[in-house]
């Protein structure tokens, strides 16, 4: 089955003194690239978080963010008195210089300034981390489910375009027979212009004609292209990461379609080949986002 590399997951973790919001999103990439934003008190767990992500998400450009909102006073939290005084003095000086009389409100403003509340603890609470860890897993699972849903839409579109290529390939057959007849007639007429008909060696003419028509024969290309399309559809059913494999198969399909175009030597066939190329290019664009 197809899984998209585009996705988004989110989880919210309510702790005793803070609220942790975890967001993870991913875009297409040739390999796994993880960019993380983690609060300072969880920084020691960054490597563990990256390992969790790499085990569940094989490819993609992953943006992982943890955002903390303090909802209460944690055990071990103290007010940074010196910083409060410094903020208050600076704001008072600014108020005096601007002739603003709002010193009664300054303290409430100061208490919302950065780093006023300082938490002193030697190590991360492991019980707290277990709760946060579950939320990280939940956000990643949410992302994976999003990717699967996106993959369903991708698979429907890609299958439709593969079937379009096979339909166009069948439409070539009538023009193929017609082309061989026209080619034979055109060669005979050209020869008649160069020499009288009684000087033409019919056996030699037939030999040269067979050699020329064999170079224009596209039977092998049609068979290979059909096989590639069938293998492509079969590969879609795999549970593994198949984006790169489908990319390789599409390259082989492109080679056969290009050879069909170079051998066509017929305007009607060329039009069908161009339509097949267009469908294949759209498939390749979609494959860039397939895991």
C-alpha positions in Angstrom: 0.0 0.0 0.0 1.1 3.6 -0.6 2.0 5.8 2.3 2.5 9.5 1.8 5.5 11.3 3.3 3.3 14.3 4.0 1.6 14.3 7.4 0.8 16.0 10.7 0.3 14.7 14.2 -0.4 16.4 17.5 -0.8 15.4 21.2 -1.4 17.4 24.4 0.0 16.3 27.7 -1.5 17.7 30.9 1.0 17.6 33.8 0.6 18.9 37.4 2.3 22.2 36.8 2.5 22.5 33.0 0.9 21.7 29.8 3.0 20.1 27.0 1.9 20.4 23.4 3.6 18.1 20.9 3.4 18.7 17.2 5.1 16.7 14.4 4.8 17.3 10.7 6.6 15.7 7.7 7.3 16.5 4.1 9.0 14.5 1.3 12.7 13.9 1.4 15.1 11.3 0.0 16.1 10.2 3.5 15.1 10.9 7.1 15.9 14.5 8.2 14.7 15.4 11.8 14.5 19.0 13.0 13.5 19.4 16.7 12.6 22.1 19.1 12.6 20.9 22.7 12.2 22.9 26.0 15.3 23.1 28.1 14.1 20.8 30.8 13.6 17.9 28.3 16.8 18.6 26.3 18.6 15.6 27.8 16.0 13.4 26.1 16.6 14.8 22.6 18.6 11.7 21.4 15.9 9.4 22.7 13.2 11.4 21.0 15.2 11.2 17.7 15.5 7.5 18.1 11.8 7.1 18.7 11.1 9.1 15.5 13.6 7.2 13.4 12.2 3.8 14.4 8.6 4.8 13.3 9.3 7.2 10.4 11.5 5.8 7.7 11.8 8.7 5.3 10.8 12.4 5.2 11.7 15.8 6.4 10.4 15.8 9.9 9.8 18.9 12.0 9.3 18.0 15.7 8.2 20.5 18.3 7.5 20.4 22.0 5.9 23.5 23.6 5.5 24.0 27.3 3.0 26.2 29.1 3.4 26.7 32.8 0.0 26.2 34.5 1.1 26.2 38.1 4.1 26.4 40.4 6.2 23.2 40.3 7.8 21.7 43.3 11.2 23.2 43.7 10.2 26.4 41.8 11.3 29.7 43.3 10.9 33.3 42.2 14.1 34.8 40.9 14.1 37.8 43.3 17.2 39.5 41.8 15.7 39.4 38.3 12.4 40.8 39.5 14.2 43.8 41.0 16.2 44.3 37.9 13.1 44.2 35.7 11.1 46.5 38.0 13.9 49.1 38.1 14.2 49.1 34.3 10.5 49.5 33.8 10.3 52.2 36.5 13.0 54.2 34.9 11.2 53.9 31.5 7.9 55.0 33.1 9.6 58.0 34.8 11.3 59.1 31.5 7.9 58.9 29.8 6.0 60.5 32.7 3.8 57.5 33.0 2.4 56.8 36.5 1.7 53.1 36.5 4.0 51.7 39.2 1.2 49.9 40.9 0.8 47.7 37.7 4.5 47.1 37.2 4.9 44.2 39.5 2.2 42.2 37.7 3.9 43.0 34.4 7.3 41.9 35.8 5.9 38.6 37.0 5.1 37.7 33.5 8.5 38.4 32.2 10.9 35.6 31.0 12.8 33.5 33.6 11.1 35.0 36.7 10.1 31.5 37.9 13.1 29.4 38.3 13.0 25.6 38.8 15.8 24.0 40.7 16.1 20.3 40.3 19.0 18.1 39.6 17.3 15.7 37.2 14.2 15.1 35.1 11.4 13.3 36.9 11.2 9.9 35.2 7.5 9.4 36.0 6.8 12.7 34.3 8.9 11.7 31.3 6.9 8.4 30.9 3.7 10.5 30.5 5.4 12.8 28.0 6.9 9.8 26.2 3.4 8.4 25.7 2.2 11.7 24.2 5.1 11.7 21.8 4.2 8.2 20.7 0.6 9.3 20.3 1.6 12.3 18.1 3.8 10.1 15.9 1.0 7.5 15.5 -1.3 10.4 14.6 1.2 11.5 11.9 1.4 7.9 10.5 -2.3 7.6 10.3 -2.5 11.0 8.4 0.2 9.7 6.0 -1.8 6.5 5.3 -4.9 8.6 4.5 -2.9 10.7 2.1 -1.5 7.6 0.6 -4.9 6.2 -0.2 -5.6 9.3 -2.4 -2.2 9.0 -4.0 -2.8 5.3 -4.8 -6.1 6.0 -6.5 -4.6 8.7 -8.7 -1.5 6.7 -9.6 -3.5 3.5 -10.5 -5.8 5.6 -12.7 -2.8 6.9 -14.6 -1.2 3.5 -15.0 -4.5 2.2 -16.5 -4.5 5.2 -18.8 -1.1 4.3 -20.1 -2.2 0.7 -20.8 -5.4 2.0 -22.6 -3.3 4.3 -24.8 -0.9 1.4 -25.5 -3.8 -0.7 -26.8 -4.9 2.3 -29.0 -1.6 2.1 -30.8 -2.3 -1.3 -32.4 -4.5 -0.2 -35.3 -2.1 2.6 -36.2 0.8 0.1 -36.0 -0.6 -2.1 -38.7 -1.6 0.8 -40.8 1.9 2.3 -40.4 3.6 -0.8 -41.7 1.4 -0.9 -44.8 2.1 2.8 -45.5 5.8 2.4 -45.0 6.0 -0.5 -47.5 4.0 1.5 -50.1 6.1 4.6 -49.5 9.4 2.7 -50.0 8.1 1.1 -53.2 7.0 4.5 -54.6 10.4 6.0 -53.8 12.2 3.2 -55.6 10.0 3.6 -58.7 11.0 7.2 -58.8 14.7 6.2 -58.9 14.4 3.4 -61.4 12.0 1.7 -63.7 10.0 -1.2 -62.1 11.7 -3.9 -64.3 15.1 -3.0 -62.8 13.9 -3.6 -59.2 15.1 -6.9 -57.7 11.9 -7.9 -55.9 13.7 -10.4 -53.6 16.2 -7.9 -52.6 13.5 -5.3 -52.1 11.6 -7.7 -49.8 14.8 -8.4 -47.8 15.5 -4.7 -47.3 11.9 -4.1 -46.5 11.9 -6.8 -43.8 15.1 -5.4 -42.3 13.7 -1.9 -42.3 10.3 -3.0 -40.8 12.1 -5.0 -38.1 13.8 -1.9 -36.9 10.3 -0.3 -36.6 8.8 -3.2 -34.9 7.5 -2.3 -31.4 6.2 -5.6 -30.2 9.0 -6.1 -27.7 8.5 -2.5 -26.3 4.8 -3.1 -25.9 5.3 -6.3 -24.0 7.9 -4.8 -21.7 5.8 -1.7 -21.0 2.8 -3.9 -20.2 4.9 -6.0 -17.8 6.3 -2.9 -16.1 2.8 -1.6 -15.6 1.5 -4.8 -14.2 4.6 -5.1 -11.9 4.0 -1.5 -10.8 0.4 -2.3 -9.7 1.6 -5.5 -8.0 4.2 -3.5 -6.0 1.5 -1.1 -4.8 0.2 -3.9 -2.6 3.4 -4.3 -0.7 3.4 -3.4 3.0 7.0 -2.2 2.8 8.4 1.3 1.9 8.0 1.2 -1.9 8.5 4.8 -3.0 12.1 4.2 -4.3 11.1 0.9 -5.9 8.2 2.5 -7.7 10.5 5.2 -8.9 12.9 2.7 -10.5 9.9 0.9 -12.2 8.7 4.2 -13.6 12.1 4.9 -15.0 11.9 1.6 -16.9 8.5 2.5 -18.1 9.9 5.8 -19.4 12.6 4.0 -21.4 10.0 1.8 -23.2 7.7 4.7 -23.9 10.7 6.7 -25.3 11.6 3.8 -27.6 8.0 3.6 -28.8 8.2 7.2 -29.7 11.5 6.9 -31.5 10.2 3.9 -33.5 6.7 5.2 -34.2 7.4 7.0 -37.5 3.7 7.9 -37.5 1.9 11.1 -36.4 -1.1 9.3 -34.8 1.2 7.0 -32.8 3.3 9.9 -31.8 0.3 11.6 -30.3 -0.5 8.6 -28.2 3.1 8.3 -27.1 3.0 12.0 -26.0 -0.1 11.3 -23.9 1.6 8.3 -22.3 4.6 10.5 -21.4 2.3 13.1 -19.9 0.7 10.4 -17.7 4.0 9.0 -16.6 5.4 12.5 -15.7 2.4 13.0 -13.4 3.0 9.6 -11.8 6.6 10.6 -11.2 5.6 13.8 -9.5 3.3 11.8 -7.2 6.0 9.3 -6.4 8.2 12.1 -5.0 5.8 12.1 -2.0 5.5 8.3 -1.6 7.3 6.7 1.3 
